[in-house]
């Protein structure tokens, strides 16, 4: 046996292993640093409260603060509105998929789906949830298009048709930043140990069984790991927890 050659092979193997482990360590450190960068957008006092309460935010805190105005929406009453409709032919689905693939698969059966966005946080076993988009960009959280699937095939859906209109008398205003909205939640509303899994800007308004136009305002949605959610109105900063039906200033 050529021990010299075997020794060289072992040396090269250890060098390669060290390179791989070094890269993995560097990548982990970089990801950790990236996840902590967002905390700098929070006030120092908020960061201290966050630490004391054991609150974690392992997701990106958005930095955009667009100009948005209030809207109104109305439920369109029809024979099929709000009913579960069986698809003429089940459509193949996957547990892991892209939102674009989902839209393309259903656009011939549900042309309206192109004006909806898939919501992973609201979806669950057997159900895909989508929300209609305001101006093609911001989800209206109160309204859902629900797709039911079984054995990786979409078999039926439920959709409440709505009409969305802008309020001409309402001026657009700069939306409250996500970091300020989050700071208010951390300091005053979130229980100890909370873990925020999603932060998204959209529209939120109360839902009533009415033919009248219902108002909706820009709002930041914060989803927690335990399934609870909070909405912070983007203009007034009011905090709403649909789980408890509380409106808080």
BATIVEX-900359 format. One record per residue (C-alpha): residue in one letter; x, y, z. Coordinates in Angstrom, 1 decimal. Each point is the difference from the previous one (the first is absolute). Last residue first. Example, Ala and Ser with C-alpha at 12.3 -4.5 7.8 and 13.67 -1.06 7.14 Angstrom:
BEGIN
REC  res       x       y       z
REC    s    13.7    -1.1     7.1
REC    a    -1.4    -3.4     0.7
REM end
This chain:
BEGIN
REC  res       x       y       z
REC    x   -56.1    52.9    20.2
REC    x    -1.4    -3.4     0.3
REC    x    -2.7    -1.8    -1.8
REC    x    -0.7    -3.4     1.4
REC    x    -1.8    -2.8    -1.9
REC    x     2.0    -2.5     2.0
REC    x     1.3    -2.0    -3.0
REC    x    -0.5     2.9    -2.3
REC    x     2.8     1.9     1.9
REC    x    -0.1     3.7    -1.1
REC    x     2.5     2.6     0.8
REC    x    -0.6     3.7    -0.9
REC    x     3.0     1.7    -1.7
REC    x    -2.2     2.6    -1.6
REC    x     1.2    -0.2    -3.6
REC    x     1.4    -3.5    -0.5
REC    x    -2.5    -1.7     2.3
REC    x     1.9    -2.6     2.0
REC    x    -1.4    -3.5    -0.4
REC    x     0.8    -2.8     2.4
REC    x    -0.1    -3.8    -0.6
REC    x    -0.1    -3.1     2.1
REC    x     1.2    -3.3    -1.7
REC    x     2.4    -1.0     2.8
REC    x     3.0     1.0    -2.1
REC    x    -1.4     3.5    -0.2
REC    x    -1.2     1.9    -3.0
REC    x     0.4     3.8    -0.2
REC    x    -2.2     1.8    -2.6
REC    x     0.8     3.6    -0.8
REC    x    -3.1     2.0    -1.0
REC    x    -1.3     2.2    -2.7
REC    x    -3.7     0.8     0.6
REC    x    -3.2    -1.6    -1.0
REC    x    -3.5     1.5    -0.2
REC    x    -3.1    -2.1    -0.9
REC    x    -2.3     0.9    -2.8
REC    x    -3.5    -1.1     0.7
REC    x    -1.5    -3.4    -1.1
REC    x     0.5    -1.2     3.6
REC    x     1.1    -3.1     1.9
REC    x     2.6     1.9     1.9
REC    x     3.8    -0.3    -0.1
REC    x     2.3     2.5     1.8
REC    x     2.8     1.4    -2.0
REC    x     3.6    -0.8    -0.7
REC    x     2.3     0.8    -3.0
REC    x     3.5    -1.2    -0.7
REC    x     3.6     0.2     1.4
REC    x     1.6    -3.2     1.1
REC    x     2.0    -1.2     2.9
REC    x     0.3    -3.8     0.6
REC    x     1.4    -2.5     2.6
REC    x     0.0     2.1     3.1
REC    x     1.0    -2.0     3.1
REC    x    -1.5     1.0     3.3
REC    x     1.9    -1.1     3.1
REC    x    -1.7     2.5     2.3
REC    x    -3.3     1.3    -1.2
REC    x    -0.3     2.6    -2.8
REC    x    -2.1     3.1     0.8
REC    x     1.8     3.0     1.4
REC    x     3.7     0.1    -0.7
REC    x     0.3    -2.6    -2.7
REC    x    -3.2     1.1    -1.8
REC    x     1.0     3.7     0.0
REC    x     3.4    -0.8    -1.3
REC    x    -1.5    -2.1    -2.7
REC    x    -2.0     2.9    -1.3
REC    x     3.1     2.2     0.2
REC    x     2.1    -2.6    -1.9
REC    x    -2.7    -0.6    -2.6
REC    x     0.0     3.7    -0.9
REC    x    -3.3     1.9     0.2
REC    x    -1.4     0.5    -3.4
REC    x     0.4     3.4    -1.7
REC    x    -3.4     1.4    -0.9
REC    x    -2.3    -0.1    -3.0
REC    x    -2.9     2.4     0.2
REC    x    -3.5    -1.2     0.6
REC    x    -2.8     1.9    -1.8
REC    x     0.4    -2.3    -3.1
REC    x    -0.5    -3.1     2.0
REC    x     1.4    -2.8    -2.2
REC    x    -2.2    -2.9    -1.1
REC    x     0.2    -3.8     0.4
REC    x    -2.8    -2.3    -1.2
REC    x    -0.3    -3.4     1.7
REC    x    -0.7    -3.6    -0.9
REC    x     0.1    -2.4     2.9
REC    x     2.0    -3.1    -1.1
REC    x    -0.2    -3.6     1.1
REC    x     2.0    -2.7    -1.9
REC    x    -0.1    -3.7    -0.9
REC    x     2.1    -3.1    -0.9
REC    x     3.6     1.2     0.0
REC    x     2.1    -3.2    -0.2
REC    x     2.9    -1.0     2.2
REC    x    -2.0    -2.8     1.6
REC    x    -2.6     2.5     1.1
REC    x    -0.2     3.7    -0.8
REC    x    -2.4     2.9     0.9
REC    x     0.7     3.4    -1.4
REC    x    -1.3     3.0     2.0
REC    x    -0.2     3.5    -1.5
REC    x     0.0     2.3     2.9
REC    x    -1.1     3.4     1.1
REC    x     1.0     1.8     3.2
REC    x     3.7     0.2    -0.8
REC    x    -0.4     2.2    -3.1
REC    x     3.5    -0.6    -1.5
REC    x     2.1     2.9    -1.3
REC    x     1.5    -0.1    -3.5
REC    x    -2.4    -0.2    -2.9
REC    x    -1.5     3.4     0.9
REC    x    -1.7    -1.8     2.9
REC    x     0.6    -3.8    -0.2
REC    x    -2.5    -2.7     0.8
REC    x     1.1    -2.5     2.6
REC    x     1.0    -3.6    -0.4
REC    x    -0.3    -3.0     2.3
REC    x     1.0    -3.6    -0.8
REC    x    -1.8    -2.6     2.1
REC    x     0.5    -3.8     0.7
REC    x     2.5     0.6     2.7
REC    x     0.3     3.7     0.6
REC    x     0.2     3.3    -1.8
REC    x     0.0     3.3     1.9
REC    x     3.8     0.4     0.2
REC    x     0.5    -1.2    -3.6
REC    x    -2.3     2.7    -1.4
REC    x    -0.3    -0.3    -3.8
REC    x    -0.7     3.2    -1.8
REC    x    -3.2     0.8    -1.9
REC    x    -0.7     2.0    -3.2
REC    x     1.2    -2.9    -2.2
REC    x    -2.5    -2.2     1.8
REC    x    -2.8     1.9    -1.7
REC    x     0.3    -2.2    -3.1
REC    x    -1.1    -3.0     2.1
REC    x    -0.4    -3.1    -2.3
REC    x     2.5     1.1    -2.6
REC    x     2.2     1.8     2.6
REC    x     0.3    -3.1     2.2
REC    x     3.3    -1.6    -0.9
REC    x     1.6     3.4    -0.9
REC    x    -0.9     1.4     3.4
REC    x     1.4    -3.0     1.8
REC    x     3.2     0.0    -2.1
REC    x     0.5     3.7     0.8
REC    x    -0.4    -0.6     3.7
REC    x     2.8    -2.5    -0.1
REC    x    -0.4    -3.5     1.3
REC    x     0.8    -2.2     2.9
REC    x    -2.9    -2.2     1.2
REC    x    -0.8    -0.6    -3.7
REC    x    -3.2     0.5    -2.0
REC    x    -1.6    -1.8    -2.9
REC    x    -3.4     1.4    -1.0
REC    x    -3.2    -1.8     0.6
REC    x    -2.4     0.2    -2.9
REC    x    -3.4     1.8     0.0
REC    x     1.2     1.7     3.2
REC    x    -2.5    -0.2     2.8
REC    x    -1.3     3.4     1.3
REC    x    -0.2     0.8     3.7
REC    x    -2.4     2.9     0.3
REC    x     1.0     3.6     0.9
REC    x    -1.3     1.5    -3.2
REC    x    -1.6    -2.7    -2.2
REC    x    -3.5     1.4    -0.3
REC    x     1.2     3.6     0.1
REC    x     0.5     2.8     2.5
REC    x     2.9     2.3    -0.8
REC    x     1.6     0.9     3.3
REC    x     1.1     3.6     0.0
REC    x     3.4     1.6     0.6
REC    x     1.1     3.4     1.0
REC    x     3.5     1.4     0.0
REC    x     2.2     2.1     2.3
REC    x     3.1     1.7    -1.5
REC    x     3.5    -1.1    -0.5
REC    x     3.4     1.8    -0.3
REC    x     2.7    -2.7     0.4
REC    x     2.1    -0.6     3.1
REC    x     2.5    -2.8    -1.0
REC    x     2.5    -1.2     2.6
REC    x    -1.3    -3.5     0.5
REC    x     1.2    -1.9     3.2
REC    x     1.5    -3.2    -1.2
REC    x    -0.9    -3.1     1.9
REC    x     1.5    -1.7     3.1
REC    x    -1.8     2.5     2.4
REC    x     0.4    -1.4     3.5
REC    x    -1.5     1.2     3.2
REC    x     1.7    -1.1     3.2
REC    x    -1.8     2.6     2.1
REC    x     3.2     1.6     1.3
REC    x     1.7    -0.1    -3.5
REC    x    -3.0     1.6    -1.7
REC    x    -0.2     2.6     2.7
REC    x     3.6     0.9    -0.6
REC    x    -0.5     0.1    -3.7
REC    x    -2.9     2.3     0.5
REC    x     2.1     2.4     2.1
REC    x     2.7     0.0    -2.7
REC    x    -2.7     1.0    -2.6
REC    x    -0.5    -2.6    -2.7
REC    x     1.6     0.3    -3.5
REC    x     3.2    -1.5     1.4
REC    x    -1.9    -3.2     0.6
REC    x    -0.1    -0.6    -3.7
REC    x     3.7    -0.8    -0.1
REC    x    -0.5    -2.9     2.3
REC    x    -1.1    -2.4    -2.7
REC    x     2.9     1.0    -2.2
REC    x     2.5    -0.6     2.8
REC    x    -1.5    -3.5     0.6
REC    x     0.1    -0.8    -3.7
REC    x     3.7     1.2    -0.2
REC    x     0.9    -2.0     3.1
REC    x    -1.6    -3.2    -1.5
REC    x     1.7     0.6    -3.4
REC    x     3.4     0.4     1.7
REC    x    -0.5    -3.1     2.0
REC    x    -1.0    -2.0    -3.1
REC    x     2.9     1.3    -1.9
REC    x     2.4    -0.9     2.8
REC    x    -1.5    -3.5     0.2
REC    x     0.4    -0.5    -3.7
REC    x     3.6     1.3    -0.1
REC    x     0.9    -2.1     3.1
REC    x    -1.4    -3.1    -1.8
REC    x     2.1     0.8    -3.1
REC    x     3.1     0.4     2.1
REC    x    -0.7    -3.2     1.9
REC    x    -0.4    -1.9    -3.3
REC    x     3.2     1.6    -1.5
REC    x     1.9    -1.2     3.1
REC    x    -1.5    -3.4    -0.2
REC    x     0.9    -0.4    -3.7
REC    x     3.6     1.2     0.8
REC    x     0.3    -2.6     2.7
REC    x    -1.2    -2.8    -2.3
REC    x     2.6     1.1    -2.6
REC    x     2.8    -0.2     2.6
REC    x    -1.4    -3.3     1.4
REC    x     0.2    -1.7    -3.4
REC    x    -1.3    -3.5     0.9
REM end
